Amino acid sequence: MVTIEYSKAHVNLADQVYEPAEDSYLLADTALEFVKDGMDVLEIGTGSGFVSAVIKANRKVKLLATEISPLAAICARSNGIDVIRTDMFAGLKGKEQFDIIIFNPPYLPTSDDEKIPGWLNYAFDGGIDGRKDVVPFLQKAGNYLKSDGIILLLISSLTGVDEVVMEIEKARFRPEIVSSTKCSFERLVVIKGANID
């Protein structure tokens, strides 16, 4: 088993589980700017648990994650992450409220002939426009946020930053780009969404 180290965290990787890349590092670093000790944190689609593991290695928080892939959920658990195997918010009780919800969705625009076999497809397949999971996430996230809570959403320039900002506003969050980095053929962006209500 391969283990990587980053920002005090030691993370085991596994076959058919998304390997942390530039997007993971950007989101983890950005999360540390906003996550404070004592917060309730939820990560949607944790994959190997990398971002959550970095948070836990640096902050004293109550952290929960969800993950659709059984292989990734096992991997995240091996990294000490409390993970529910479910699709986004579906397995939550509905009464949990979090200070911050973090999501690195599958954001690559993907046609039918670009899909990859197996569970790993869930980590990459953003649908035709790259926003297949972004919109349902935004529609539900507010139900699980404390009134002063925020979301951190990582997307790519390929996903359409302006279009995602519009979706964030439609979901009644105030969007703000809080970090970004150029990465080969795309720009990766983390958008913070604060509750408007």
C-alpha positions in Angstrom: 0.0 0.0 0.0 1.3 3.5 -0.9 1.2 6.2 1.7 1.7 9.9 1.1 2.5 12.6 3.6 1.2 16.1 3.4 0.8 18.8 6.0 1.2 16.5 9.0 -1.2 13.9 7.5 -0.2 10.4 6.4 -2.7 9.0 3.9 -2.9 5.5 2.5 -3.9 5.1 -1.1 -5.7 2.2 -2.8 -6.5 0.9 -6.2 -9.6 2.3 -7.9 -9.6 5.3 -5.5 -8.8 8.8 -6.7 -5.2 9.7 -6.0 -4.8 13.1 -4.5 -3.7 15.6 -7.1 -3.4 19.4 -7.5 -7.1 19.9 -6.8 -6.9 17.9 -3.6 -3.9 19.9 -2.3 -5.5 23.2 -3.2 -8.7 22.3 -1.4 -6.9 20.9 1.7 -4.8 24.1 2.0 -7.8 26.3 1.5 -9.8 24.3 4.1 -7.1 24.9 6.7 -7.6 28.7 6.2 -11.3 28.4 7.2 -11.6 25.4 9.5 -11.0 26.4 13.2 -10.7 24.2 16.3 -14.1 23.1 17.6 -15.9 23.2 14.3 -18.3 20.6 12.9 -17.0 19.7 9.5 -18.6 17.6 6.7 -16.7 16.5 3.6 -18.8 15.2 0.7 -17.2 12.7 -1.6 -14.0 12.2 0.5 -12.3 9.7 -1.7 -9.2 8.4 0.0 -10.0 10.8 2.9 -7.0 13.1 2.0 -8.6 16.5 2.6 -10.3 15.3 5.8 -7.1 13.7 7.0 -5.2 17.0 6.5 -7.9 18.9 8.4 -7.8 16.3 11.3 -4.0 16.4 11.4 -4.0 20.2 11.9 -7.3 21.1 13.7 -9.3 19.7 16.6 -12.7 19.3 15.0 -15.6 16.9 14.8 -15.4 15.6 11.2 -17.8 13.4 9.2 -17.4 12.4 5.5 -19.6 10.8 2.9 -18.5 8.7 -0.1 -20.4 6.8 -2.8 -17.6 4.3 -3.7 -17.3 1.3 -1.3 -13.6 1.1 -2.2 -12.9 4.7 -1.4 -15.0 4.5 1.8 -12.8 1.6 3.0 -9.7 3.6 2.0 -10.9 6.7 3.9 -11.7 4.6 7.0 -8.1 3.2 6.9 -7.0 6.8 7.1 -9.0 7.4 10.3 -11.9 9.2 8.7 -15.5 8.7 10.0 -17.2 8.1 6.7 -20.7 7.1 5.7 -21.0 5.2 2.4 -23.8 7.1 0.7 -24.5 9.4 -2.3 -23.8 13.0 -1.1 -26.2 13.8 1.8 -28.6 10.8 1.3 -27.3 8.8 4.3 -27.3 11.7 6.8 -30.1 11.9 9.4 -31.2 15.3 8.2 -30.7 17.0 11.6 -27.0 17.4 11.5 -25.7 20.9 11.2 -22.2 21.8 10.2 -20.0 24.9 10.3 -18.4 24.1 7.0 -19.2 21.6 4.2 -16.4 20.8 1.7 -16.8 19.3 -1.7 -14.4 18.4 -4.5 -17.0 17.1 -7.0 -16.3 15.2 -10.2 -15.9 18.4 -12.3 -14.6 17.2 -15.7 -17.0 17.5 -18.6 -17.5 13.9 -19.6 -19.2 12.4 -22.7 -20.5 8.8 -22.7 -17.4 7.6 -24.6 -15.1 9.2 -22.0 -16.5 7.3 -19.0 -14.1 4.9 -17.3 -15.2 1.5 -15.9 -15.8 0.9 -12.3 -16.1 3.0 -9.2 -13.3 5.4 -10.2 -15.7 7.0 -12.8 -17.5 8.6 -9.9 -14.4 10.7 -9.1 -14.1 12.1 -12.7 -17.4 12.1 -14.4 -19.0 15.6 -14.2 -21.5 14.9 -16.9 -21.6 16.8 -20.2 -21.0 20.3 -18.6 -19.0 19.2 -15.6 -21.8 20.3 -13.2 -23.8 17.1 -12.9 -23.1 16.9 -9.1 -22.5 20.5 -8.4 -26.1 21.6 -8.8 -27.6 18.8 -6.6 -25.0 19.5 -3.9 -25.9 23.2 -3.9 -29.6 22.5 -3.7 -29.1 20.4 -0.5 -26.1 21.9 1.3 -28.0 24.7 3.0 -30.2 22.1 4.8 -27.1 20.9 6.7 -25.3 24.2 7.4 -25.5 26.2 10.6 -26.9 29.8 10.0 -23.3 31.2 9.8 -21.9 28.2 8.1 -20.0 28.1 4.7 -19.4 25.7 1.9 -16.1 25.3 0.1 -16.5 24.0 -3.5 -13.6 23.2 -5.8 -14.2 23.4 -9.5 -12.2 23.8 -12.7 -12.3 26.5 -15.4 -13.6 23.6 -17.6 -16.7 23.4 -15.4 -17.6 27.1 -16.1 -16.8 29.3 -13.2 -19.4 32.0 -14.1 -22.1 29.3 -14.5 -21.2 27.7 -11.1 -21.2 31.2 -9.4 -24.7 31.7 -10.8 -25.8 28.3 -9.4 -24.3 29.2 -6.0 -26.3 32.5 -6.0 -29.5 30.6 -7.1 -29.0 28.3 -4.1 -28.9 31.4 -1.8 -25.2 31.5 -1.0 -22.9 34.5 -1.4 -20.1 33.3 -3.6 -16.4 34.4 -3.3 -13.4 32.9 -5.0 -11.0 32.3 -2.2 -8.1 30.5 -3.9 -7.0 29.3 -7.4 -4.1 27.8 -9.2 -3.2 27.2 -12.8 -2.8 23.5 -13.6 -1.8 22.5 -17.2 -4.9 22.9 -19.3 -7.2 24.4 -16.6 -7.5 26.7 -13.7 -8.6 25.2 -10.4 -10.8 27.4 -8.2 -12.2 27.1 -4.7 -15.4 29.1 -4.2 -16.6 29.9 -0.7 -20.4 30.1 -0.3 -21.8 31.9 2.7 -25.5 31.7 3.7 -27.5 34.7 2.5 -30.4 34.0 4.8 
